[in-house]
Amino acid sequence: MDDVKQPPAEDTRTARVTGEEALAMHAEGRPGKLEIRLTKPLITARDLSLAYSPGVAEPCLHIHRDPKLAYDYTAKGNFVAVVSNGTAVLGLGNLGALASKPVMEGKAALFKRFADVDSIDLCVDTEDVDAFVNSIRYLGPSFGGINLEDIKAPECFVIEQRLRELMDIPVFHDDQHGTAIVAAAGLINAIHLTGRDIATTRLVINGAGAASIACAELVKAMGMRPENVILCDTKGVIWRGRTEGMNQWKSGHAVATSARTLMQALDGADVFFGLSVKGALTPEMLRAMAPRPILFAMANPDPEITPDEARAARPDCIIATGRSDYPNQVNNVLGFPFIFRGALDVRASTINDAMKIAAAESLAMLAREDVPEEVAGAGAGKALRFGPEYIIPNAFDPRLISRVSPAVAKAAMDSGVARKPIIDLQRYARDLANRLDATVGALEAISESVRQNPRRVVFAEGEEEKVIRAAIAFRNAGYGTPVLVGREDRIGAVTAALGIPLPDGIEIQNARVSDSNRRYADFLYGRKQRDGFLQRDCQRLVNQDRNVFAACMVAMGDADAVVTGTTRSYSVAMEGISMAIDPVPGRSVFGLSIIVSRSAGTVLVADTAVHERPDAETLAGIARGSAAAARRLGLEPRVAFLSFSTFGDPRGTIPGSIREAVKLLTERGADFEFDGEMAADVALDPTLRAALYPFCRLSGPANILIMPGLHAAHILTRSVPQLTSATVIGPLLTGMSHSAQIVPMQAGVNQILDVACLAAHAALPR
C-alpha cells in the first residue's frame, strides 16, 4: 500500500471511547481543545500601556534594528504552526481542511502537554501545491517552526521540500519523519539484541507512501546500504527499471533485484517494516525470513500481523506495532514534541538528518535504562526492562524531554544549523526535566496500568444517569468490568431515555435479590454483633443500603474496588463503607486532594475529608501517607504543615499539635523533607522562606500541604478551582484495607471515571 494511514473499520475506529463521548468532550464548555492565555498581567492601565500602546513600540523598534530580538521580545521562539489541508486525515482519507481541524488542535495539545511548546492549527483550504506553499512561506515571522500534518503523498514531499528551501525555520512533516525516527530507535535496539550490523542488515518495507519513504531515507542515512533496502507497494517490488505506478520518490529507492513480490523480497530478509494494511505479512512470509527476524508491523488500527500470530510462526522474532495494547508501540508522540523542543531552544534553521538520527539514538538509549517506578506500572504486569518486548521507551516516561531534546539540540549545534548554541547541555537537560509536571505523566501511566490489569469496580449508585455513563466509559476505556448496583428495570429505563444501550461487559447487581445477600449479611453480622446490631439489622442494611452492599462485595473478594458519593454526603457514604471495610492497621485514614496547576505544578493537600481537627499523631500519619502517595505520582515529597502561624508568629493554641507532629516525625526518622508550622505563602515561595526563615528544612516549594483542620482544607480545595484554572482531583480516600473512593456529590461523569480508575489502580497487587 502507498501509506500507513488506511481507513480503519468502523467498529475499531474508537477502541476506547464511543463516538458520543468524543463529541461530548469536544463540545462541552468552551468548544474545541485550545485557547489563548496571557503570560503577562493586564489589569491596570499601566499594564496595558506597557503591553500595547505606547510601550509596545519599543520592542517593535528593537526588532526592526535586529530581527533576532524577536525571539527575546515575542513568543516566536516557542511557537509552532500545525499545518494541514486535510487530504490524509488519520486513516479517514481526504476530509478537507475544515474537518482536519480537530486533529490539528489535538496535535497542538500534544505539543503543549509533552514538551511545553505553544502551537496553533492552520487549516489551509487548498489542494494546489503552489497555493499551499505560498500560503505558508510568508508566515515565518510569526513562528519558530512549522509542523506539516495529514497531507497526502506525493504532494507532501513537494510541499515540505519547497518550504524547507524557502523558510529559515524548521519545517517538519511528522507523518514522514516522526514515524521514521521512532521506528529507527526500535531498529537500533533490535539490531543490538540480535547481534546484527546495520550495514549488512537486509530490510523490506511494505508501503511506499510518505512514512515508508522517510523510513528508507533515514535508515540509509544511519548506515544501511541502499542495495539492502527493498521497497514494495501495491504492485510489488520497486525494482530498477519498473515503470508501472512509479514516481520520482519511489524511483529514488528502486534496486537491482530479481524479486518481484513481497514474498520473494522477504526470503532471507532480516527486517520487515510494514506501513500498509492488516494481514499483509503472512506466517508463510515470516517463516521465509532470516533467523531472529525483526518486525515493525505499523499499520493502524490493525497491524500487518499481530504479535501472537508472529510468535506462533516464528517464536524467535522481535515485533513492534503501532498499537498501545501490544509491547513496543511505535508512537509519534515519542518524537515530534521533543524534536521541536530541542530545535526551538537552539533556534535551528532546519531539522536535518543529524538531528533525526540523534533523536532516534537517544530514544534507543533511553529504552536501555532502568524504568522509573511511576512508568513501570504501565507494563501489563510485566517488568519494563530492555529486551525483545521493550525496545522502545514508554510514552509516559518523564525522562523523554530531558533525553531527546538535548540530543537534538546538540546535533543541531554540531551540524551548524543552530543560531543560539546552548553552552551547558547538562543544565539544559535539568531545566527541561523541571519544565513539565511529572504527575500528569504518572496519572496517564496509572490509566495504562489499569488497562493492562483490568479490575472489577462496583459503582454503588448504579441507577444514576452520570454513574451509568461513567460505568460505560470505564468499560470502553478498557479499565475492567463495572458493576452497577441497582434495579435492572430502573437502569434500563435510564439507558433507554439516554438512547444508549447498555453494552456487554457491564454487570448489574440488585442488592435486594442478589444470590450473595445472605452471605453478606452474615459477614456484616460477624463484624457488628458486639456493636448493638442484630442479624435482621445487618440483613436490612445489605438489602437497602447500596454502599453497605457494595462495600461487602469488595470486602469479601467479589469485586476489587467501590466508588460512591453522588447521592449522599461524604460522611454518610463513609459510614456505609466503614461497615464492611476497615483501615489498614497502624495507618491513618484521610482524604488526599491533588491540585494540578500550570503555575505551581502538582500540590497534594491533606486531610480533605475525614479529620475535623487531627491531633499530632494523626497529622504525622497523614504526612507519611501523603509522602508515599506523592512518590507513586513521581514526586519527591516536600511536606509543609500549614497554619496561620509561621514558626511561632503569631502564637496560638492550634500550632501546638503541628509542632508535636513535626517532633514525632523527627524522632521517628521520616525519609522525606518536612517542616512547620508555616503559612501557605511561606510553604510555596522558597525566595520568601530563604529571606525570612533560612533555617527551614524544605529545599524547594512544598508539594504536600498538611492542613490543620478540615475547615481549612475545604476552604482551600473548594475555592481553588473556582478562582483559578487549576484542576482538583479528589479527595481520594487513603488508608483503607480495601480500595474505596467517595466522589463529591456534584462530580461529573469524567470525575467519576477518573476516580474509578484510581480506585482500580489502588486495588492492583503490590
N, C-alpha and C positions, 0 to 999 in steps of 0.2 A: 504493500500500500504506500501511498505517497506521503503520509504523515501519521504521527502518533494520535492526533485528535480525530477520532472517528465517533459518529453519533452513537451514544450508548442506548441500550434497550430501555424502554420506558420504565420497566419495573426496577431498574437498577440505578436510575439517574440520581435519585436522592436516597442513598442507602441508609442514612442515619436520621433523616428528618423527612417529614411529609411536606408536600407542596404547600399545604395550608399553613404549616408552621413557618416555612421560609417566607411566604408572602406576609404573614403577620409580623415577623421580625423586621422586614424591610419597611413596613408601613407604620408601625407603632411609633408614637412620639413624633419626633422630627423625622420625616421620611428620608430614607437612604442611610448611608453609613458614615458620612463625612460632614464636618462643619469647620468653620474658621474660628480660631481662638486667638485672642490678643496676648502678646508676650510682654507688653508694657502697660502700666496703669493709665487709663484715660478717664480720669474722674473730674479733675479740676480744669478750669480754663487754661491754667499754665501747662497742664499735661497736653492739652490739645494744641497749644501754641508750639510746644516742643515737637510733637509728633507730626503736626501738619503745618499750616501756615502760621507764622513766618519761619519757624525753626527748621522745617524740612528743607529749606533752601540750602542750608549748609552742607549736608551730605550730598545733595544734588551737584553742587559746585565742585566738591572734592572728587566725586566720581567722574565728573566731566574732565577734570585735570588728570586723574589717574584711574582708569577703568577697573583696575584690580581692587580698588577700595569698595566696590560693590559687594564683595564678599564680607567686608567688615561692617558695612552700614545697612545691609539688607539681608533678607532670608535666602538669597540666591544660593549660597553655599550649602544649604541643607534642603534644597527644593528640587524635586524630580517631577517631570511630567510623565504620566502614564497614558500612552497614545495608542489609539486603535481606530480602524474603520469598520470593525465588526465582521470581517469577511471569513474569520475562522474562530468563532466564539466557542471556547471549551471544546466539547465534542459535538456541538449542535449545528455546526456549519455556518453559512453566511446569513446572519441575522440582521446585519446592518449596524450602523454606528449607534443609533439610539438604544437598541436592545443590548448592545455590549456594555452600556454604562454601569449596570450593577456589578459586572465582573471587574471593570476598571476601578470602580470605587472600592471593591474588595481588595484589589491589588494595592491600592493606596493605603488601605487599612493595614495590610500585611507589612508594608514598608515601615509604617509607624510602630506597629506592635513589636516587630522583631529587631529593628535597627534604629528607631527614633529618627527616621528620615521622613520629612514632610513631603507630601506629594499631592497632586491633583490630577483628575482624569480629564483628558481632552479627546472627545469622540468626534472624529473627522468624517463628515458625510460625503465621502467620495471614494470610488474605486479606481480613479485615474491616478496613476503613479506620479505623473508630473504635478498634478494639482495637490496630491497629498504631500509630496516633498516640499512644495512651495508654501504650503500652509504651516509647516513646522520649522523650516530652515530659518525663518526670521524671528523665532521665539527665543533664541539663545540668550538674550539679555535677562530674561525672566528666570531661567532655570540653571541649576548646576548639572543636570543630566536629563537624558531622555530614555525612558523605558518603553520600547515598542512591544505591543501585545496583540495576540489574536489577529494577525494579518496573514492571509493565505499565501502559500508558495505558488509560483516562484516570485511573485511581486515583493514579498518580504525581503528577499535578497537584494533586489534593486534598491528598495527604499532605504534599507539600513546602510548599504554601501554609499549611496549618494549623500545621505545625511551625515555619515561619518566624514565624508570629504568636505562637506560644506560647513560643518559646525565645529567649534573648538571646545566642545564639551562632550562627555561620554554619551554615546548612542549605543544602546544595547537591546537586542531583540531576545527577550527572555525565553520565548518558546524554542529558539535555536540553542542559545548558549547556556541557559540555565540547566536544561536537561543534560546537555553535553558535559558540563562541569561536574554535576553530581554523579552522573554515570562514570565519568573518568575517575572520580575519587574512589568509588567502589571497585573499579577495574584495577587501580593501583594495588589495593589491598588483596583482591582475589588473585592477582598475578603473584603477589608476595606469598600468599598462603599455599599456592600450588607450585611454587618454585620455578616459575617461568621468567623469561626475559622479554620485555615488551618489544624489543627489536625483532625477535623471531616469532612472536605470537601471531597466530592467524585469526582474523576477525571477520565474521559475516554479519552484515547489517541488513535486516529486512525492513524495508521502508525507505523511500528516497525523498522525503519531504524536508522541511526546514530543520527539525531536530536531528534527523538522521544524517544529513549532510554536515551539520555542525559537529556531531559526534565524530564523523570520519575526519574532519579537518583537525579537531582537537587532538585525537589520539595520534595522528600523524605528526602534529607539532610536538607531541610528547616523546616521539621516537619510534613509533610503529612504522615499519616500512610500507610504503604505498602499495607495493605488489601483494602485501599480505592482508589487505583490506578489500573485501568484495561487497559491493552494494547491490541489493536486489530491490525491484519494485514489482508491480502487479504483472508485469510481462516477463519477469525472470531476472537473471543476472544482467548487470550493466557491464557488458564486455566491450573491449576496444573494437570499434568497427560497427557496433549496433547503431541503427538509425531510427527504429520504431520507438516512439514515445520518449524521445531524448530531448534534453535542453542543455544549455551551456554548463549548468551546475552539475548535472548528472555526468556529462561528458568529462568533467574535470576529475571524476573518480572512476572512470572506466579502466579496466585492467585487462591484460592479455591472459585469457583463461579459456579452457575448453568447457568449463561448467556453464550450463545454460539454465538450470533450475535451482531453486533453493536447496532441494535435497542434494543435488550434486555439489553445490558450493559448500555445504556443511560437512561433507565427507572429510574427516580428519581435522576439522577446524577446532580451534581452542576455545573461541569465544563467540557467543551469539548475542547481538543486540537486536531486540525487537521493538520497533516503533510502528506497529502495523495493526493487526486485528486478532481477536480471540481465536485460538486454535491454529494459528499459522505455523507453530512449531509442533510437530507430531512426535510421539515417543520413538517412532522409527527413525526420524531425522536425528533425534537426540542420541540414539544408540550408535549412530554413524560417526559421532564426533570423537575427538581425541580423549584420552584418559583425563579424569577430573575436569570435565567441561565447565565453563563459566557462562551463565545465562543471565541476561538482563531482559526480562520479558516485561516491557514497559507500556504496552497497550493499556488504555483505560476505557471503560472501567474494568474490563476483564483482560488478563494477560494472555500472551500467545500460548502459554502453557502454565498451569498452576504449579506451585511448589510440590504439592502432593503427587501430581501426575509426573513431574520431572523426576522426583526422587524414586518413584516406583520404577521408572525406566532406567535411571542412572543414579543409584544411591550415592555415587561419588561426586555429584555435581554441586556447584555453588550457585545459588539463584537469588536474584533481586527482582522486584516488581515495582509498579507504581502504586501499589495498594498498601494502606496503613495497617491492614489486618494480617499481613504477612511480614516476616522479618525482611530487613534490608530494603526499606522503601526509598525509591528514587523520587525525592520530593524537591521541587524547585525552591521551596522556601528555605532550604539549606544554603542556597546560593545568592540569589539576587539581592536580598536586603543587605547582606554583609559585604558583597562586592561593591555595591554603590556606596555604602558607608565608607569603606576604605578609599574609594576613588574620589569621593567628595572631600574627604578630610585632607587630601594632598592636592586638591584642585586639579585632578588629572584632566588632560585634554581629550583622552580617549580611554577605552578599555581594550587592551591589546592581548595577544596570546600569552605573554608572560604573566599578566595579571590573572587570566583564566587558569593557567596551569598552577599558579601559586594558590589560588582558591581551592582547586582540586586536591593538591598535595596537602594543604592544611586540613581539609576535611578528612582525608585519609589518615593523617597522623593523629587527629583527634579521636578517631574510632579505636585507635590502639591504646589510648589512655584509660585509666580506671574511670568508671562512670559514677557521677555524683549520686548520692542516695536519693535525692528528690527525683532523679530521672530513672534510676534503676527500677522503680516501682511500675514503670510502664512496659515492662518486659514480659508480659504474659506469663508471669510466674517463673520465667527463666532468667538466669543471670545475664545481663547485658555485658558480655565480655568478648573482646576481639577474637574472631573466629569465623567459620563459614556462615553463621547466622547473625553476625554483627560485623559487617564490613563498611557500613555507612552510619554516621552518627545519628542518634535520635533527634528528631526535630525539636524536642523540648529541652535539649541540652543548653543550659545558660551560658556555657563557655564559647558557643559558636561566635558571638560577636567579638570576643577578645582573642580568638584564634584566626578566624578567616579575614576579618577586616585589616588587622596589622600586616598579614601576609600579602594581601592585595596592595596595601599602601606601599610596602617595601618594594614589591615588584614594579610598581609604577615609578618609584624613585630610581630603582636600578636600571629601568629601561628608558629613562629620560623623558617620561610624559607627565611627571609631577611638577606642578608650578609652585607648590608650597611644601617643601620637604618637612617631614617630622623628624626632629633630632633625636628624641628619646622614645624609641618604639616600645620599650618596656613600660614606661609611664603611660604612654598612649593606650596600651592594652589594659592597664589597670583602670584608667579613666573610662574605657568602654565597658568594662565589667561592672562598673558602678552606674552606668548610664541607664540601664534598664532595671526594672523591678523583678527580682528573681521569683517573687511569689506568683506572678501571673503564669510563668512557665511551670512552676510547681503545681498549680491548680490544674493546668492542662495535662500535666503528667499524671495527676490523680485521676482525671477523667479517663485517660487512656488505660491506666492500670485497671480500672473497674471494667472497661470494655473487654480487657483480656482475661478478667477473672470475675465474671458476672455473679451478682448476688440476688437473693430473694428479699425484696424490701416491701414491708407492709405499709400501705397508705391507709391510716386508721379512719379517715373521714371520706370514705370511698364514694359517697353519694354526691359530694360537692363537685360542681362543674370544673372549677380550676384544678381540683385534685385529680379528677378523671383526665383532664388534659395533660397534667404533669405526668401521670402514670403512662399515658400513651407515648409522651415524649421520652420518658425513661426507657420504655421498651424499644422505641425506634432508634434511640441513641446506642442501643446495644449494651446497656448497663446491667441487664438481667431481667428477672421476672417480677413485675409489680403485682402486688396482691391488694385488691380493693376490698375493704371491709364495708359491707353494706348489703342492701336487699337488691336482688337481681332485677326486679321489675323497676325499682327506682333508678338504678344505674342505667338500665336500658332506656328508660324514658328520657333521661338527661342526654344520652348519646344520640337518641333519635331527634331530640329538639335541636341538637348541635349539627345534625346532618352528617355525623361521622360515625360509622360503625365501629364497635369495639373490636380491635384487631385480635388475631390469635396471639397467644403468648401472655395474655393478661388474665389473672385468676381472680375470682370473686369468692369471698368468704362471708356468709351470713352468720353473724355471731349467734343468733338465736337458734339456728337449726344445724350448726356445724357438728360434724361427727366427733370433733375434738372437745366439744363443750364440757362434758363430764370430766375429762382428763384435766382440763384447765382449771375447773372449779376445785377438784381435789388438790391440785398443785397450790392453788391460792389459799385454800383452807389450811393446808400444812404450814404455810407461811404466817397466816394471820390469826390462827385459832387462839393464841395467847394474847392477842391484841383486841379481844372483845368481839371477834367476828364469828358468827355461826356458819354452818355449812350452807344454809339457804342464803345467807348474805353473800357469800362468795359466788354461789350459783347465779344470783341476781346480778352481781357486778359483771360476771363474764357474759351473761345474756344481754345486758343493757348498756354497759359502758364499753364503747369500742376501743378506747385507749387501753383499758384493762385487758380486753380480749387480744388486742394486737401485741401488747407487751408480753402476755403469756405465750403467744406464738413464738416470739423471739427467745424468751427465757427457756422454753422447752425445746428449742432447736428446730422448730418448724419453719422458721424464717431467720434471716440474718440481721435485719435492722428494721426499725419502725420510724415513720415520720408522721407527725400530727401537728395540731396547733391552729388550724384555720377557723375552727368554730368555737374554741374555748380559750380562755386566757392561759397564759404561760403557767401560772401557778396551779390551775385546775388540771391542765394536761400533765404537768409534772407529778401531781398527786396520783393520777391514774397510772402512769408509767411506773412510779415507785412502788406500787402494789406488787409488781412482779419482778422488778429489776433492782438490784442493789448497787451501791457504789463499789468500786474496786477497793478492797481492804487497804487502809492506810493512805488512800488518795482523797484529795479534796474534789468534790463535785462543784463545778462552776460553769458559768456561761462565758464563752470567749467570742468576741466580735472581731472581725477583720475589716479594717478600713484601708481601702486602696485608693490612693490619690496620686495625681501626677506630681504635685509639688513635694509631698512628704514620702512618697513610696508607699510601703505597707507598714501599718502600725496595728498591733494587736492590743485589744482592750479587754480587761477582766477585772472583777466579775461583773457581767452584764445581765445576769439572770437569776441567781439563786440567793446570795447572802446579802441581807439588808445592811448589816453592819458587821463585817467579818472581824474576828479577833486576830491577834498576832499569829497564832499557829495556823489559822486558816489562810491568812494573807501569804505566809511563807509557802504553804502548799499550793496556792493559786499561782504564785510566781514560778514554782518548779514545773507545774503542769503547763503553764504558758510557754516556758522556755523550751520544753520538749516539743510542743506544737510548732513553735517557731522554727526549730531545726528541721521538722518534717516539711516545712514550706521553703526550705533553702535559706533561712535567715540565721545569722549568728546573734543570739539573744543579747539585748541590752535593756535591762529591766529598770524602770523608774517607778517608785512608789509615789503616787501623786497626793497632794494635799493643798490646802490654802496656804500652808506654811512651807517655807524653804529653809531647811536646816535650822529650825528654831525661831524663825522670824516670819510672822508674829507667833507668839506662843498660844497654845490651846490644848484642849484635852484629847482631841481626835488624833493628832500626830503621835501620841504616846504608843498606841498599838502598832503604828507603822515603824517607829523606831525599834520596837521589840521584835518585829518581823525581820528587819534588817539584821538585828543582832543574832537572831536564830539562824538565818542563812549564813552569816559569817562564821558562827561557831560550828555549823554542820558542814561547812566546806562546799558550798554551791559551785558548780563548774560553769557558771555564766556570770557576766557583769551585772551588777545591781547596785542601787543606791537609793536613798530617800531619807526623809521626806522632801519633796520639791514640788514647786508649781509647774504647770504644764509647759509654760514658755521656757523655763529653765531646762526641762527634760528634753525638749525638742530643738533647742538652739545651743549648739556647742560653743559658739562665739560668746554668747551671754554667760554661759556657765564658766568658760575659761576666764572671763574678765572678773567675775564676782565670786566664783566658787571653784578655784583651781584644784582644790583637794578632792573634788567629786571623782568617783571611780569610773564613770562611764567614759568610754573612749570616742564616742560619736553620738549622734542623735538617738534617743531612746526609741526602740521599735516595739517595746511592750510597756503598756501603761497599766499599772495595777491601781485600781480605783479604791478610794477609802470607803465607799459605800454604794449601794445600789442606786440611790438617788442621783449621785454624780455620774455614774456610768450611764444611766438612762438619758440624762440631760445631754451628755456628750454625743452618744451614738445616735440619738434620735434627731438631734439638731444638725449634725454634720451633713447628711445627705440633702437636707432642706436648704442649707445655707451655702453649700459648695457643690462642686461637681464630683466629689468623692463618692465611691461605692462602699456600702457597708454590707458585709456578709455575716449573717448570724443574728442573735447569739447562737453559737454551737455548744451543745451540751457536752461537757468534758468530764471524764472521771467515772462513768458508769461501767458496770461489768459487762453489759451488752450494748450494742450500738443503738442509740435512740436520739432522735432530734425533734425539737419543737420549733416550728416556724412561727413568725409573728402572724396574728390574725389577718393583717392586711396584706400578707405575702401574695405576690402574683405567681403565675404559672412558672416563669423562669426561675424565680427564687426557690419555689418548692422543688423544682427539678434539681437545682444546684445543691440544695441541702440534702436531697435524697441521694445524689451521687456521693457527697461527702460522708453520709451515713453508711453507704455501701462500702466505701473505701475503709472506713473505720472498722468494718466487720471482716476485712481481709485477714488471713492468718499472718502473724508477725514472726 
